[in-house]
Amino acid sequence: MVRIFLFVALIIGSAVFAQEDRTAVNATKHVPNKESYSNNLDHHIQTILLTNARNHFELGNYQEAFENYQTAAKADYAEAQYELGYFYQFGLVVDEDQEAAQNWYERAAESGYAYAILRLAKHFSDDEKPEYWWDRLNSNQTADGFYIKGYLADRPGSDLPNTPDEYYRLAEEKGHPRAGIERANYLDKSNNIDRLLKLAETGHVGARLVLADHYIISGDIEKGISYYQNLVDQGNDKALHDLALYHLEDGDKLAGKKLIESAASKGFEWAVDEMARIYLGQYFEFGDDDPLKTDLEKASVWALKAAETGNYYLLGELAQQYKHLGEMEAAEKYYSMAVNERSLGWKAFSFGDDFSRQGDFQLALKFYKLELEAGDIDAYGGLGDLYIGEQGKMQNYPEAEKWYLEGARRGDPGAMFALANLYTMEDFVKQDFVAAEKWLQLYGKFNFPSSSVCPGEKAPGAWLFKKIADNTTSEQYQQAKESVNPWINANPAARHTLAAKKIEDAKLHRLFERFLTLC
């Protein structure tokens, strides 16, 4: 793969060199410097590697992303070094290695990469130098460094010397893409409207967007719309989005629909999604004069277009509409499409759960099996719940245990939790508190993406934790603990699911850290 990139870079470099050569023939004003040419070629290669690494990561090709980041990192590209730290910290396509993660973060930090410094300060500071990385961050003069300090200065208890406004201004001047909107948001939040207005008068887009929203919320609708419209006339997509939604929800619904339809025709993904929602009736308020009535035929056209860009949830919504109309063939068609795609580990939609809650167990059984065909492992837990039979129907505990085990083997934390609960019960299956503790520990290992972003939240099902703890000795706890990793190693599907969860967790961390909503 690297050879391909080298070949591409050589072509680019050759083209540059050929242009220089032609210039030299016409007028001998410039003779290419061999060392300079070599440096430019290296830069081309590393730029290609970084671009491909980012694209591979977003597409889920983590091995290819790792290889590209690794090559660029060894050539001292700080961003690549920082990303390698992620791979090692979370065990993505490599074994988890906190020491290696810290080493790569430190190499990136040596180059002044602010996010690496922040990660070291928050997660890798030792007792000997607890303030060292914070001091490094405070002295960082990069766009990212000022942006991070703007966020930190806005948090309670900050001892940074400047205001968030000042840090965001400095970040914006250095070209940070989000600093302008964050600066405007801070001025709005601190009720510094005069500063915000002066900023808007300079043509500042972020300030004008925030002012538009501010006036809409405060009731000066005409002024808010004028700010939005001015930005729309200048081609601002965010203003078009916000103005269209305002009209759909609180203003002229036909005007909102017209704006969204125009944006959708230009290929804006958010507008395609909103067109589907319009025809699904999500903006219809049941008034005789409401123009946005449900039209499932048109909704299906837009929902399918939305699915092309990865939003399968609207197909689930469409299926739900057909189900309410009793058109089960259409419901199954769109539902089967919807459950094929999942985002951050949750289902696009669940008819099985729907019918189970309604007490229609035969239809629930049918749709859970449809979910299984679509590869939705959560359906195993749903099937197990059906056979627990809390409402006196289909009660069959060995059958429930069978489906829970199938789900657990594929890495479903809900099925693991259900097994832990099942093995604490009397007279249903054989009571086994060591097995219950094992499944509870596995549940904790597999149920981590959201909780590990912001640790410290109270775990669900505390009553079960207590019940098992009250009935196990420390030796039994250790016995259960020692069985966890061998069980994972013996179940490839669960191991694969755990690896995928780690990847999603890392992507969440990346998202949270990039936008600074860190805990």
Salt bridges, closest charged atoms under 4 A:
GLU20 OE1 - HIS30 NE2 3.58
ASP76 OD1 - ARG107 NH2 3.06
GLU79 OE2 - ARG54 NE 2.74
GLU83 OE1 - ARG510 NH2 3.20
GLU83 OE2 - ARG514 NH2 3.38
GLU96 OE1 - LYS502 NZ 3.80
ASP144 OD1 - HIS176 NE2 3.39
ASP154 OD2 - LYS189 NZ 2.37
ASP165 OD1 - ARG183 NE 2.67
ASP165 OD2 - ARG195 NH2 2.20
GLU166 OE2 - ARG169 NH2 2.49
GLU172 OE1 - ARG183 NH1 3.65
GLU172 OE2 - HIS204 NE2 2.58
GLU173 OE2 - ARG169 NH1 2.33
GLU182 OE2 - ARG178 NH2 2.88
ASP188 OD1 - HIS214 ND1 3.20
ASP242 OD2 - LYS238 NZ 2.55
ASP242 OD1 - HIS241 ND1 2.95
GLU274 OE2 - ARG277 NH1 3.53
GLU285 OE2 - LYS253 NZ 3.70
ASP290 OD2 - LYS253 NZ 2.94
GLU332 OE2 - LYS366 NZ 2.71
ASP353 OD2 - LYS347 NZ 3.12
ASP354 OD2 - LYS323 NZ 2.89
ASP354 OD1 - ARG357 NH2 2.96
ASP376 OD1 - ARG342 NH1 2.74
GLU399 OE2 - LYS402 NZ 2.99
GLU406 OE2 - ARG409 NH1 3.08
GLU406 OE1 - ARG410 NH1 2.68
ASP470 OD2 - LYS466 NZ 3.00
GLU513 OE1 - ARG119 NH2 3.06
